[in-house]
């Protein structure tokens, strides 16, 4: 009897903490646990590594390493794919399936377990949460997000200081197709205005607001989600360039020149010549400066998943993080049904965002600050 663990979707700065937390907990209980390289793709290809044979010192070094040490996949499995996964589990006597990932990963576990039940194969499955977008329902926040938010906040601090020295408009394009949590972290770094995908984005209103900010402050720092969309629900970038879709049927936003498009638009509409832009892109995900809270909690959710397996009370669950208090910061980790998480998207709460000022409320700032950890201090003359 074996356990199997895999990593899916985009890597993060702390995803290996979850992996190691699960592996060390399995070893503590005398269980064999194997890892699948390249996520579920590695399962059907039987590309496995015996993680329980790694010594604890090596595992703890892996935990501190950013990115997915088992590598990842963007495969979105259908029923047939999951049946193939089950066949491999039966072949190798795998009785526990642990998948570190987002809501698609929880859905994969659910489908595999349904197939196992239909085949009368006794196994369990546990979803270990991970996503920098912070869009898993039932969670206060998701491992991977605090570290990515820390990167965004610190990078924005650097842009703010650069812009103070050479004033103008600076646009920062931040990851986030449907959820504005990462973009909101730009407020911690000094962004004057924050534009999130939960709000309808109107280009003319945008130009007026930016010009007002420029006139008030003599410059403007803007934190803008890659997923900003118009009243028709389509991403703004689709008004300017042709687009492709990814394996999940979503418009491919990464690599599109949203920053350049908005910079050119603002130059034309405001008459301000110094307009610069940066797309933060992939460095947001696995930058080697993790939030201390993130590292600790990512390890804990991995441990909790295996603990639930050994307690033999649940056949399946998604591990979630609930916040108990802001000050002092305190959380609890608890299981919920897979169906409550699978194929659902969480959005930035309305109480965290001032839609008139295009800025975070105090509640939004209070939510973010314990997660990102201590930020550098800024002194001016």
Beta strands, then each sheet from edge to edge (+ up, - down):
strand 1: 2-7
strand 2: 32-36
strand 3: 48-50
strand 4: 94-101
strand 5: 124-129
strand 6: 169-174
strand 7: 193-195
strand 8: 220-225
strand 9: 275-279
strand 10: 316-325
strand 11: 330-336
strand 12: 353-354
strand 13: 359-360
sheet 1: 3+ 2- 1- 4- 5- 10- 11+
sheet 2: 7+ 8+ 6+ 9+
sheet 3: 12+ 13-
end
